[in-house]
């Protein structure tokens, strides 16, 4: 399944998105948390806004944001 994580950075009012391939939303959330703790979002103040499972996701729908 593909999960879309929508989040906001403290210094940027616009929402950002990341996509994760995971079996469950808990796994996707854990992957996102690791990105915040040890990955490309390390040191940033990140507020998670939503987690959404995408039923009919196709890579062409990706708007250029990172996908894990």
mmCIF file as gemmi writes it, N, C-alpha and C atoms, coordinates in Angstrom:
data_model
loop_
_atom_site.group_PDB
_atom_site.id
_atom_site.type_symbol
_atom_site.label_atom_id
_atom_site.label_alt_id
_atom_site.label_comp_id
_atom_site.label_asym_id
_atom_site.label_entity_id
_atom_site.label_seq_id
_atom_site.pdbx_PDB_ins_code
_atom_site.Cartn_x
_atom_site.Cartn_y
_atom_site.Cartn_z
_atom_site.occupancy
_atom_site.B_iso_or_equiv
_atom_site.pdbx_formal_charge
_atom_site.auth_seq_id
_atom_site.auth_asym_id
_atom_site.pdbx_PDB_model_num
ATOM 1 N N . UNK Axp A 1 ? 0.835 -1.18 0 1 0 ? 1 A 1
ATOM 2 C CA . UNK Axp A 1 ? 0 0 0 1 0 ? 1 A 1
ATOM 3 C C . UNK Axp A 1 ? 0.879 1.241 0 1 0 ? 1 A 1
ATOM 4 N N . UNK Axp A 2 ? 0.355 2.281 -0.558 1 0 ? 2 A 1
ATOM 5 C CA . UNK Axp A 2 ? 1.035 3.575 -0.559 1 0 ? 2 A 1
ATOM 6 C C . UNK Axp A 2 ? 0.339 4.477 0.464 1 0 ? 2 A 1
ATOM 7 N N . UNK Axp A 3 ? 1.151 5.089 1.312 1 0 ? 3 A 1
ATOM 8 C CA . UNK Axp A 3 ? 0.632 6.036 2.304 1 0 ? 3 A 1
ATOM 9 C C . UNK Axp A 3 ? 1.207 7.417 2.037 1 0 ? 3 A 1
ATOM 10 N N . UNK Axp A 4 ? 0.336 8.405 2.078 1 0 ? 4 A 1
ATOM 11 C CA . UNK Axp A 4 ? 0.757 9.801 1.911 1 0 ? 4 A 1
ATOM 12 C C . UNK Axp A 4 ? 0.789 10.453 3.282 1 0 ? 4 A 1
ATOM 13 N N . UNK Axp A 5 ? 1.932 11.01 3.611 1 0 ? 5 A 1
ATOM 14 C CA . UNK Axp A 5 ? 2.097 11.757 4.854 1 0 ? 5 A 1
ATOM 15 C C . UNK Axp A 5 ? 2.13 13.233 4.489 1 0 ? 5 A 1
ATOM 16 N N . UNK Axp A 6 ? 1.229 13.986 5.049 1 0 ? 6 A 1
ATOM 17 C CA . UNK Axp A 6 ? 1.229 15.426 4.835 1 0 ? 6 A 1
ATOM 18 C C . UNK Axp A 6 ? 1.726 16.065 6.125 1 0 ? 6 A 1
ATOM 19 N N . UNK Axp A 7 ? 2.692 16.974 5.996 1 0 ? 7 A 1
ATOM 20 C CA . UNK Axp A 7 ? 3.312 17.572 7.169 1 0 ? 7 A 1
ATOM 21 C C . UNK Axp A 7 ? 3.653 19.027 6.888 1 0 ? 7 A 1
ATOM 22 N N . UNK Axp A 8 ? 3.954 19.72 7.96 1 0 ? 8 A 1
ATOM 23 C CA . UNK Axp A 8 ? 4.293 21.135 7.875 1 0 ? 8 A 1
ATOM 24 C C . UNK Axp A 8 ? 5.589 21.365 8.637 1 0 ? 8 A 1
ATOM 25 N N . UNK Axp A 9 ? 6.42 22.222 8.085 1 0 ? 9 A 1
ATOM 26 C CA . UNK Axp A 9 ? 7.653 22.626 8.746 1 0 ? 9 A 1
ATOM 27 C C . UNK Axp A 9 ? 7.412 23.942 9.465 1 0 ? 9 A 1
ATOM 28 N N . UNK Axp A 10 ? 8.071 24.139 10.58 1 0 ? 10 A 1
ATOM 29 C CA . UNK Axp A 10 ? 7.841 25.316 11.419 1 0 ? 10 A 1
ATOM 30 C C . UNK Axp A 10 ? 8.01 26.629 10.64 1 0 ? 10 A 1
ATOM 31 N N . UNK Axp A 11 ? 9.014 26.707 9.79 1 0 ? 11 A 1
ATOM 32 C CA . UNK Axp A 11 ? 9.31 27.952 9.081 1 0 ? 11 A 1
ATOM 33 C C . UNK Axp A 11 ? 8.586 28.082 7.748 1 0 ? 11 A 1
ATOM 34 N N . UNK Axp A 12 ? 7.746 27.121 7.397 1 0 ? 12 A 1
ATOM 35 C CA . UNK Axp A 12 ? 7.083 27.124 6.092 1 0 ? 12 A 1
ATOM 36 C C . UNK Axp A 12 ? 5.605 26.798 6.287 1 0 ? 12 A 1
ATOM 37 N N . UNK Axp A 13 ? 4.712 27.736 6.029 1 0 ? 13 A 1
ATOM 38 C CA . UNK Axp A 13 ? 3.293 27.501 6.274 1 0 ? 13 A 1
ATOM 39 C C . UNK Axp A 13 ? 2.635 26.528 5.284 1 0 ? 13 A 1
ATOM 40 N N . UNK Axp A 14 ? 3.263 26.284 4.147 1 0 ? 14 A 1
ATOM 41 C CA . UNK Axp A 14 ? 2.631 25.4 3.163 1 0 ? 14 A 1
ATOM 42 C C . UNK Axp A 14 ? 2.883 23.933 3.528 1 0 ? 14 A 1
ATOM 43 N N . UNK Axp A 15 ? 1.88 23.063 3.299 1 0 ? 15 A 1
ATOM 44 C CA . UNK Axp A 15 ? 2.056 21.642 3.619 1 0 ? 15 A 1
ATOM 45 C C . UNK Axp A 15 ? 2.992 20.958 2.62 1 0 ? 15 A 1
ATOM 46 N N . UNK Axp A 16 ? 3.69 19.948 3.107 1 0 ? 16 A 1
ATOM 47 C CA . UNK Axp A 16 ? 4.57 19.118 2.289 1 0 ? 16 A 1
ATOM 48 C C . UNK Axp A 16 ? 4.041 17.695 2.326 1 0 ? 16 A 1
ATOM 49 N N . UNK Axp A 17 ? 4.457 16.865 1.344 1 0 ? 17 A 1
ATOM 50 C CA . UNK Axp A 17 ? 3.989 15.485 1.282 1 0 ? 17 A 1
ATOM 51 C C . UNK Axp A 17 ? 5.157 14.547 1.054 1 0 ? 17 A 1
ATOM 52 N N . UNK Axp A 18 ? 5.035 13.367 1.632 1 0 ? 18 A 1
ATOM 53 C CA . UNK Axp A 18 ? 5.944 12.25 1.371 1 0 ? 18 A 1
ATOM 54 C C . UNK Axp A 18 ? 5.094 11.008 1.196 1 0 ? 18 A 1
ATOM 55 N N . UNK Axp A 19 ? 5.598 10.099 0.391 1 0 ? 19 A 1
ATOM 56 C CA . UNK Axp A 19 ? 4.887 8.866 0.104 1 0 ? 19 A 1
ATOM 57 C C . UNK Axp A 19 ? 5.741 7.685 0.541 1 0 ? 19 A 1
ATOM 58 N N . UNK Axp A 20 ? 5.088 6.7 1.186 1 0 ? 20 A 1
ATOM 59 C CA . UNK Axp A 20 ? 5.793 5.522 1.683 1 0 ? 20 A 1
ATOM 60 C C . UNK Axp A 20 ? 5.064 4.26 1.242 1 0 ? 20 A 1
ATOM 61 N N . UNK Axp A 21 ? 5.835 3.26 0.817 1 0 ? 21 A 1
ATOM 62 C CA . UNK Axp A 21 ? 5.308 1.916 0.567 1 0 ? 21 A 1
ATOM 63 C C . UNK Axp A 21 ? 5.389 1.158 1.878 1 0 ? 21 A 1
ATOM 64 N N . UNK Axp A 22 ? 4.247 0.717 2.405 1 0 ? 22 A 1
ATOM 65 C CA . UNK Axp A 22 ? 4.228 -0.002 3.679 1 0 ? 22 A 1
ATOM 66 C C . UNK Axp A 22 ? 2.997 -0.9 3.743 1 0 ? 22 A 1
ATOM 67 N N . UNK Axp A 23 ? 3.065 -1.917 4.595 1 0 ? 23 A 1
ATOM 68 C CA . UNK Axp A 23 ? 1.932 -2.827 4.749 1 0 ? 23 A 1
ATOM 69 C C . UNK Axp A 23 ? 0.813 -2.232 5.591 1 0 ? 23 A 1
ATOM 70 N N . UNK Axp A 24 ? 1.175 -1.372 6.561 1 0 ? 24 A 1
ATOM 71 C CA . UNK Axp A 24 ? 0.173 -0.77 7.447 1 0 ? 24 A 1
ATOM 72 C C . UNK Axp A 24 ? 0.484 0.707 7.664 1 0 ? 24 A 1
ATOM 73 N N . UNK Axp A 25 ? -0.491 1.429 8.156 1 0 ? 25 A 1
ATOM 74 C CA . UNK Axp A 25 ? -0.269 2.847 8.459 1 0 ? 25 A 1
ATOM 75 C C . UNK Axp A 25 ? 0.725 3.01 9.602 1 0 ? 25 A 1
ATOM 76 N N . UNK Axp A 26 ? 0.729 2.056 10.549 1 0 ? 26 A 1
ATOM 77 C CA . UNK Axp A 26 ? 1.698 2.123 11.65 1 0 ? 26 A 1
ATOM 78 C C . UNK Axp A 26 ? 3.132 2.015 11.133 1 0 ? 26 A 1
ATOM 79 N N . UNK Axp A 27 ? 3.339 1.137 10.149 1 0 ? 27 A 1
ATOM 80 C CA . UNK Axp A 27 ? 4.667 0.992 9.562 1 0 ? 27 A 1
ATOM 81 C C . UNK Axp A 27 ? 5.06 2.252 8.816 1 0 ? 27 A 1
ATOM 82 N N . UNK Axp A 28 ? 4.133 2.812 8.05 1 0 ? 28 A 1
ATOM 83 C CA . UNK Axp A 28 ? 4.409 4.056 7.321 1 0 ? 28 A 1
ATOM 84 C C . UNK Axp A 28 ? 4.742 5.185 8.292 1 0 ? 28 A 1
ATOM 85 N N . UNK Axp A 29 ? 4.004 5.268 9.386 1 0 ? 29 A 1
ATOM 86 C CA . UNK Axp A 29 ? 4.258 6.291 10.392 1 0 ? 29 A 1
ATOM 87 C C . UNK Axp A 29 ? 5.642 6.104 11.014 1 0 ? 29 A 1
ATOM 88 N N . UNK Axp A 30 ? 6.009 4.867 11.29 1 0 ? 30 A 1
ATOM 89 C CA . UNK Axp A 30 ? 7.331 4.584 11.833 1 0 ? 30 A 1
ATOM 90 C C . UNK Axp A 30 ? 8.427 5.001 10.847 1 0 ? 30 A 1
ATOM 91 N N . UNK Axp A 31 ? 8.216 4.75 9.576 1 0 ? 31 A 1
ATOM 92 C CA . UNK Axp A 31 ? 9.182 5.151 8.552 1 0 ? 31 A 1
ATOM 93 C C . UNK Axp A 31 ? 9.312 6.674 8.511 1 0 ? 31 A 1
ATOM 94 N N . UNK Axp A 32 ? 8.188 7.372 8.591 1 0 ? 32 A 1
ATOM 95 C CA . UNK Axp A 32 ? 8.206 8.838 8.601 1 0 ? 32 A 1
ATOM 96 C C . UNK Axp A 32 ? 8.942 9.357 9.835 1 0 ? 32 A 1
ATOM 97 N N . UNK Axp A 33 ? 8.67 8.756 10.989 1 0 ? 33 A 1
ATOM 98 C CA . UNK Axp A 33 ? 9.342 9.177 12.22 1 0 ? 33 A 1
ATOM 99 C C . UNK Axp A 33 ? 10.852 8.992 12.114 1 0 ? 33 A 1
ATOM 100 N N . UNK Axp A 34 ? 11.281 7.905 11.482 1 0 ? 34 A 1
ATOM 101 C CA . UNK Axp A 34 ? 12.715 7.68 11.287 1 0 ? 34 A 1
ATOM 102 C C . UNK Axp A 34 ? 13.308 8.738 10.358 1 0 ? 34 A 1
ATOM 103 N N . UNK Axp A 35 ? 12.553 9.145 9.351 1 0 ? 35 A 1
ATOM 104 C CA . UNK Axp A 35 ? 13.006 10.212 8.458 1 0 ? 35 A 1
ATOM 105 C C . UNK Axp A 35 ? 13.203 11.507 9.247 1 0 ? 35 A 1
ATOM 106 N N . UNK Axp A 36 ? 12.308 11.749 10.199 1 0 ? 36 A 1
ATOM 107 C CA . UNK Axp A 36 ? 12.414 12.955 11.026 1 0 ? 36 A 1
ATOM 108 C C . UNK Axp A 36 ? 13.575 12.862 12.014 1 0 ? 36 A 1
ATOM 109 N N . UNK Axp A 37 ? 13.831 11.674 12.535 1 0 ? 37 A 1
ATOM 110 C CA . UNK Axp A 37 ? 14.856 11.507 13.57 1 0 ? 37 A 1
ATOM 111 C C . UNK Axp A 37 ? 16.257 11.313 13.002 1 0 ? 37 A 1
ATOM 112 N N . UNK Axp A 38 ? 16.359 10.587 11.893 1 0 ? 38 A 1
ATOM 113 C CA . UNK Axp A 38 ? 17.686 10.218 11.4 1 0 ? 38 A 1
ATOM 114 C C . UNK Axp A 38 ? 17.867 10.436 9.903 1 0 ? 38 A 1
ATOM 115 N N . UNK Axp A 39 ? 16.874 10.971 9.238 1 0 ? 39 A 1
ATOM 116 C CA . UNK Axp A 39 ? 16.943 11.127 7.788 1 0 ? 39 A 1
ATOM 117 C C . UNK Axp A 39 ? 16.991 12.579 7.362 1 0 ? 39 A 1
ATOM 118 N N . UNK Axp A 40 ? 16.396 12.837 6.22 1 0 ? 40 A 1
ATOM 119 C CA . UNK Axp A 40 ? 16.497 14.168 5.614 1 0 ? 40 A 1
ATOM 120 C C . UNK Axp A 40 ? 15.742 15.265 6.366 1 0 ? 40 A 1
ATOM 121 N N . UNK Axp A 41 ? 14.893 14.905 7.318 1 0 ? 41 A 1
ATOM 122 C CA . UNK Axp A 41 ? 14.174 15.919 8.105 1 0 ? 41 A 1
ATOM 123 C C . UNK Axp A 41 ? 14.775 16.113 9.497 1 0 ? 41 A 1
ATOM 124 N N . UNK Axp A 42 ? 15.924 15.503 9.736 1 0 ? 42 A 1
ATOM 125 C CA . UNK Axp A 42 ? 16.59 15.61 11.037 1 0 ? 42 A 1
ATOM 126 C C . UNK Axp A 42 ? 16.878 17.072 11.372 1 0 ? 42 A 1
ATOM 127 N N . UNK Axp A 43 ? 16.543 17.459 12.595 1 0 ? 43 A 1
ATOM 128 C CA . UNK Axp A 43 ? 16.818 18.813 13.064 1 0 ? 43 A 1
ATOM 129 C C . UNK Axp A 43 ? 15.753 19.829 12.715 1 0 ? 43 A 1
ATOM 130 N N . UNK Axp A 44 ? 14.744 19.417 11.957 1 0 ? 44 A 1
ATOM 131 C CA . UNK Axp A 44 ? 13.659 20.331 11.594 1 0 ? 44 A 1
ATOM 132 C C . UNK Axp A 44 ? 12.475 20.096 12.518 1 0 ? 44 A 1
ATOM 133 N N . UNK Axp A 45 ? 11.722 21.153 12.777 1 0 ? 45 A 1
ATOM 134 C CA . UNK Axp A 45 ? 10.513 21.041 13.581 1 0 ? 45 A 1
ATOM 135 C C . UNK Axp A 45 ? 9.368 20.665 12.642 1 0 ? 45 A 1
ATOM 136 N N . UNK Axp A 46 ? 8.959 19.394 12.681 1 0 ? 46 A 1
ATOM 137 C CA . UNK Axp A 46 ? 7.975 18.849 11.753 1 0 ? 46 A 1
ATOM 138 C C . UNK Axp A 46 ? 6.682 18.552 12.501 1 0 ? 46 A 1
ATOM 139 N N . UNK Axp A 47 ? 5.57 18.999 11.925 1 0 ? 47 A 1
ATOM 140 C CA . UNK Axp A 47 ? 4.257 18.677 12.484 1 0 ? 47 A 1
ATOM 141 C C . UNK Axp A 47 ? 3.511 17.831 11.461 1 0 ? 47 A 1
ATOM 142 N N . UNK Axp A 48 ? 3.186 16.586 11.826 1 0 ? 48 A 1
ATOM 143 C CA . UNK Axp A 48 ? 2.438 15.708 10.943 1 0 ? 48 A 1
ATOM 144 C C . UNK Axp A 48 ? 0.982 16.155 10.921 1 0 ? 48 A 1
ATOM 145 N N . UNK Axp A 49 ? 0.458 16.393 9.726 1 0 ? 49 A 1
ATOM 146 C CA . UNK Axp A 49 ? -0.916 16.866 9.571 1 0 ? 49 A 1
ATOM 147 C C . UNK Axp A 49 ? -1.891 15.726 9.29 1 0 ? 49 A 1
ATOM 148 N N . UNK Axp A 50 ? -1.464 14.757 8.453 1 0 ? 50 A 1
ATOM 149 C CA . UNK Axp A 50 ? -2.361 13.654 8.118 1 0 ? 50 A 1
ATOM 150 C C . UNK Axp A 50 ? -1.594 12.476 7.547 1 0 ? 50 A 1
ATOM 151 N N . UNK Axp A 51 ? -2.231 11.303 7.676 1 0 ? 51 A 1
ATOM 152 C CA . UNK Axp A 51 ? -1.745 10.066 7.076 1 0 ? 51 A 1
ATOM 153 C C . UNK Axp A 51 ? -2.909 9.51 6.273 1 0 ? 51 A 1
ATOM 154 N N . UNK Axp A 52 ? -2.68 9.247 4.998 1 0 ? 52 A 1
ATOM 155 C CA . UNK Axp A 52 ? -3.762 8.784 4.135 1 0 ? 52 A 1
ATOM 156 C C . UNK Axp A 52 ? -3.295 7.609 3.289 1 0 ? 52 A 1
ATOM 157 N N . UNK Axp A 53 ? -4.084 6.526 3.29 1 0 ? 53 A 1
ATOM 158 C CA . UNK Axp A 53 ? -3.791 5.403 2.419 1 0 ? 53 A 1
ATOM 159 C C . UNK Axp A 53 ? -4.37 5.716 1.042 1 0 ? 53 A 1
ATOM 160 N N . UNK Axp A 54 ? -3.56 5.57 0.018 1 0 ? 54 A 1
ATOM 161 C CA . UNK Axp A 54 ? -3.998 5.864 -1.34 1 0 ? 54 A 1
ATOM 162 C C . UNK Axp A 54 ? -4.349 4.564 -2.047 1 0 ? 54 A 1
ATOM 163 N N . UNK Axp A 55 ? -5.607 4.383 -2.353 1 0 ? 55 A 1
ATOM 164 C CA . UNK Axp A 55 ? -6.088 3.156 -2.986 1 0 ? 55 A 1
ATOM 165 C C . UNK Axp A 55 ? -5.607 3.032 -4.434 1 0 ? 55 A 1
ATOM 166 N N . UNK Axp A 56 ? -5.741 4.092 -5.186 1 0 ? 56 A 1
ATOM 167 C CA . UNK Axp A 56 ? -5.456 4.041 -6.62 1 0 ? 56 A 1
ATOM 168 C C . UNK Axp A 56 ? -4.291 4.946 -6.981 1 0 ? 56 A 1
ATOM 169 N N . UNK Axp A 57 ? -3.226 4.857 -6.235 1 0 ? 57 A 1
ATOM 170 C CA . UNK Axp A 57 ? -2.072 5.711 -6.479 1 0 ? 57 A 1
ATOM 171 C C . UNK Axp A 57 ? -1.296 5.225 -7.687 1 0 ? 57 A 1
ATOM 172 N N . UNK Axp A 58 ? -0.876 6.148 -8.526 1 0 ? 58 A 1
ATOM 173 C CA . UNK Axp A 58 ? -0.001 5.865 -9.657 1 0 ? 58 A 1
ATOM 174 C C . UNK Axp A 58 ? 1.127 6.889 -9.616 1 0 ? 58 A 1
ATOM 175 N N . UNK Axp A 59 ? 2.372 6.469 -9.883 1 0 ? 59 A 1
ATOM 176 C CA . UNK Axp A 59 ? 3.497 7.405 -9.781 1 0 ? 59 A 1
ATOM 177 C C . UNK Axp A 59 ? 3.318 8.701 -10.57 1 0 ? 59 A 1
ATOM 178 N N . UNK Axp A 60 ? 2.541 8.702 -11.627 1 0 ? 60 A 1
ATOM 179 C CA . UNK Axp A 60 ? 2.333 9.945 -12.382 1 0 ? 60 A 1
ATOM 180 C C . UNK Axp A 60 ? 1.574 10.979 -11.572 1 0 ? 60 A 1
ATOM 181 N N . UNK Axp A 61 ? 0.933 10.555 -10.478 1 0 ? 61 A 1
ATOM 182 C CA . UNK Axp A 61 ? 0.218 11.491 -9.606 1 0 ? 61 A 1
ATOM 183 C C . UNK Axp A 61 ? 1.168 12.181 -8.642 1 0 ? 61 A 1
ATOM 184 N N . UNK Axp A 62 ? 2.381 11.694 -8.556 1 0 ? 62 A 1
ATOM 185 C CA . UNK Axp A 62 ? 3.367 12.256 -7.65 1 0 ? 62 A 1
ATOM 186 C C . UNK Axp A 62 ? 3.685 13.672 -8.085 1 0 ? 62 A 1
ATOM 187 N N . UNK Axp A 63 ? 3.684 14.606 -7.141 1 0 ? 63 A 1
ATOM 188 C CA . UNK Axp A 63 ? 3.927 16.004 -7.476 1 0 ? 63 A 1
ATOM 189 C C . UNK Axp A 63 ? 5.381 16.413 -7.274 1 0 ? 63 A 1
ATOM 190 N N . UNK Axp A 64 ? 6.28 15.424 -7.273 1 0 ? 64 A 1
ATOM 191 C CA . UNK Axp A 64 ? 7.691 15.732 -7.157 1 0 ? 64 A 1
ATOM 192 C C . UNK Axp A 64 ? 8.238 15.63 -5.758 1 0 ? 64 A 1
ATOM 193 N N . UNK Axp A 65 ? 7.391 15.386 -4.772 1 0 ? 65 A 1
ATOM 194 C CA . UNK Axp A 65 ? 7.877 15.213 -3.408 1 0 ? 65 A 1
ATOM 195 C C . UNK Axp A 65 ? 8.46 13.819 -3.239 1 0 ? 65 A 1
ATOM 196 N N . UNK Axp A 66 ? 9.297 13.683 -2.263 1 0 ? 66 A 1
ATOM 197 C CA . UNK Axp A 66 ? 10.037 12.444 -2.045 1 0 ? 66 A 1
ATOM 198 C C . UNK Axp A 66 ? 9.115 11.272 -1.747 1 0 ? 66 A 1
ATOM 199 N N . UNK Axp A 67 ? 9.494 10.119 -2.244 1 0 ? 67 A 1
ATOM 200 C CA . UNK Axp A 67 ? 8.744 8.882 -2.007 1 0 ? 67 A 1
ATOM 201 C C . UNK Axp A 67 ? 9.706 7.825 -1.509 1 0 ? 67 A 1
ATOM 202 N N . UNK Axp A 68 ? 9.358 7.121 -0.421 1 0 ? 68 A 1
ATOM 203 C CA . UNK Axp A 68 ? 10.235 6.083 0.135 1 0 ? 68 A 1
ATOM 204 C C . UNK Axp A 68 ? 9.639 4.722 -0.088 1 0 ? 68 A 1
